[in-house]
């Protein structure tokens, strides 16, 4: 309950929405873990990554991918370094079946395993196994929904009957695909009784004779996110600690993003013992999507951990994913969006400009290239250059921008090193233009505005030379500050004479009048 002080400071009121219709997760599923290790664990290496864009992501598209688009996506995933890729649901559509056969006909890299997805029905298992004929490195991924609501509403079976269904299907998979790697997913794991999942998991590892040399994948999906990430972590740790053949199981997770916490669920699950993560490169998937593998990987990278996947040309990855899915990437998407590394705010721009300058200085002092020096720049968790981007888009100018960002753009694009005392003067000019137009100024427009304001006036003789207050020089330009009729003005030019004429010819606003 909110305290009297809280309600005084923020007098929010009941929403009027029928929240009583919903039950908290603690009333829906048992959470038996009482002692947990995950809160004090640290992630020190990347998990095994498995992109499911070609299956789970594809089935969420209004226009599913054809073979050409799937092949382009697959090749991009291989180029990035993914070694296990779920490629389709061959029993669900002829298109998916044909794509698997296309890969079988054209060949696969020897170190890449493809995964095919099948429900627990014999005729569909047969169709799935048929699709991978001739592919040496293939895994069969069996799934069945196990949560009470799904058992009652979708399957119409008891708990005992669902277990029997799963084991019968698992035995059929073993007969039809001897020697293949095998995987099982209890769909809606996170709303299933933990003891039931443990019972199924132990029965499967025994049936499939799992061993450390021939492990099975037990994949535990948060098919529909229903709780805070710590609850999912507890569920994963419970399985991690209680599976009978733990050393014969690759414990995998497959978080969705219904609550917007898929990333946190995956990271906490790894802390809790998960070794493998399934998701989509940029989080595509049913409803609000699967967990975002790029964000997960680059979160590790930002902590100094090798993600084991190459994102050094992230724009090429974005272009491929957008083309294949026909879905645009949000410009604010973590790490990959077009505006992710861009600052418009003046205070942010000033901090970034100073940070980049210090980074360059420290690299020179260490005697190493800037792209090898330790990175510590405000507001930029990682160096955009590591993702194949330059710094041109890091600072952009609009009505929210400040003098530091404006000076940085002029220095970066034109080599101008504006005197600190001149920067507020030009900032006011820029503010006036951006306020009146309501739009961004690109670097060429900013340079033209500077030139028109401070350089062009020096092209004509000055009737009043004025009092010279200061002269500043950089490698190419001279900047002059003068007092004309009690007002301070600035001018710039290739030489001192031009800069003085420009300053004398300018008419500064009254707010620049000297006291």
Steps between C-alpha positions, in 0.01 A plus 500: 500500500621851426592716799329833574817677382497309170136577430561865582796524266333299221122483545436228244161329510361152429488433127150359486628208290379146593835379635318254730447272197868396504699284740863548604740232382548376857135388495535330162811285535706361788837663556687253722849653496577649841879534488642654186853553370427700186491847667870475590617332178670684215490437127858449384451341158244493224237226502433287193289709264224355280317740266143389427419773245441246225242312706352688797569841347372390160168370632434847649527677165196620306692392189716196589838479331540312176803283428707786356448724800552213743824410325628856519415513870663161561821606324511818711467297819781267393723796408446649846619181665186319615569127518151373582204640305136402515395496136132417492187306582505255205170329583313832519538617140637392165712817492679404820548143383637619166747733671642217708534291185666797327766507772542124472556532125738796511703389800579648840819611674639203689494677836137620483214297645147568376196445720154395380189544711217248539195443719455169683302323226641199318401601146647847550817357651533277193463798267758693701755219495442457127593867445849460648594190303855551375588769756762365738490780756133523595305507827135402544314735734186348654246711686172468688309747716507395866335780705163427667296746292648361177446140617136574579404741222724408206588132543210379713732261684597431860849545633561124478370490142724791394805325643404183310455702179846652537679172576327317216603775259854505640530126448379541142757775436775273634393219268462724194813708555761274657825674584352846451532771760169545680324787675178534696304813593215490751306790350388752764756360742473809718132425581552125546539329839878473560475144628321400178774649281761324712311172465481537121861615469637207696284253310619639165870494586458136605303410188749672272792360703654843541864513603772765524629375164154506341298763689144598425371857495227578750359835393286685756291770331332798655252459215286780640673729749293513819732608782799706596835362376607383846214248499623350171853487643370307803323253271817445296718457807255246641541289186874557492537365855253211482533328160613140548750499211606863514837435335318337207272797440564828319261725689349748256259794530262663254357823649228702332445867562134542597589708806793673330755319717619224268861624515501503879339154511772357278785664691367389838437151363866474399595607851269222624669225298375522140769417243316575177267780385252491212370825353485717190779729385303820563216353705239425233237244599141434599316785676775720648780277376770259608800604703739721302829315440687807374424694815594206721829448317596868498406536866773243564737684267447820697616310810823389336375149412540352152145444367632231262289656222632767260302825494783708352283592199170546675346705221539205261320281755222757535461526123475122463250458782281786376505364145421143600231575758358811329493660843682828576734519796405768751747792483546478879562124500788421741840506329358456147248781449589792275473745794649274767833684515358844423472789746289810437504631858756772562625360831541153351678639195742698711585193711545278192719756322722533806507124543605438140773763529632341819485154342713619208748659739527189717550278194787725388654487846479119500644487151214290363236563233176648631311182411724301734501736799276430802158657445343738749287767334189646667165384362658248261516154664705363210701658220276537192810426294502146637166448326625639170355846552679833488456797732315721253160407641601508867427873535224665298368853524146615571330746738604289802869515414763702681823678429717195566327288239499780245872560549565125471321480163694796360827355620424150372376604156681828433803493726390814689600530863264773621624706795295412811386863532362494144293185542205651691469770232466250216282274714243780527501537121450125454225497763316777321507312168405160640223647714350684206527208255430219746749272329849361526805668348732264316877565511508673159215729604672579829817592315306720259331676791837559667646629175208735435509626858871548563693479172289663228481839679878526463476518121415874504693793650415599857383856568584461871799285588399487868707400802681166476424295811656166407661311214498118491657273241485134410683318221288660224283777640518823693222609736467862608295650782436873476305775672298715261287783642496332839408157366717189479511316170688208350639442153703229332713466193811352345708789636482759776401789273200311363389390849518858631296636207240227553472581870469872436235452230281272709211642698464302822175482695448731795559218749866511399536866600798551729420630849 
